[in-house]
Amino acid sequence: PKPALLNWEEAASIPVCGGTAYRMLVSDRGARMKQGDIVLIWGASGGLGAYAAQLVRNGGGIAVGVVGSQEKEAIARKLGCHVVINREEIGIGGDAGDDPEQAVKAGKRLGAVIRREVGEDPHIAFEHVGRATFGISVFVVRRGGAVVTCGSSTGYHHTFDNRYLWMKLKRIIGSHIANLQEMTDCVRLFEQGRIAPVVSE
């Protein structure tokens, strides 16, 4: 039998992205996802997004994955995304984050697709892409919703229209890796077969 708490050596042997996604979505230090929450997941077929999709599905949420190709659409569906959106099909390119007005326009297109598919706006945006998507995330989450971020792979300097943050009572939550208890909780899910790594060498 495994000990109640793993030591750091044991925790380091599991994929770190799983613990990061767990903290972002489930932990009281993250977005505190609940059953029925709609979660927008950028890069839903990648390292972090793949775990997010599984955690949302297993936790009773509704996973809305955004990907960049048809091949990745199929992967995101297999991981449990209820809705998969190819960003290129709705005109969201890598430069949308450079102009707040363009981010709002892209957010309106994305929001229309999400509402059409699931009937309401996202409660949570699972954000790690950064500059290219952050303004869209801030715009598209519902009133009182949260953008939880752990990185900025497309750039650290985010530009967004702050009115959509303060006037709609939204939250931005910074998150980083996981503590020992969160890693232990995540390891249990691996051991139970509820989540699995998908990115190989």
C-alpha angles and dihedrals in degrees: 000000000000119000117256090250125030121226118238092261091057093043091052091056093069122073107281092212089067091058092045092053091045092054092045095052111022110024125091084240089060136043096307094225116209133198110283095024114141109226124195108211119195113207092013094178097049132087100283097025093054091059091044092054091052094045093049093048093046092046094056095256129130111249117211108187126198117201138165106232144029090250090056091047089062092049093050091051091051089051091058107266109157091204127024122194124191103218092210091058091060095040102254107148133172094270099059091099094060095072122042091208091055090047090055091049091049089046091054091053092047093044092051091055093047093049091047091052103039105013101242146047123275120274091204136026112206099212129186102128094082127189097022095054110016097092090049090051092051091050100044103049115094127255106292091015128136137235109205116194136185103167151000112227093168095046141315100236107086123193119194141150102264093201089077090055103047101030092050095043094238126163134223113207123194116210134181129190111299141279124243095270093049091049090049091051090048093048089055089058090052091049092049091050093241095124130025136184114254104181111087131194 
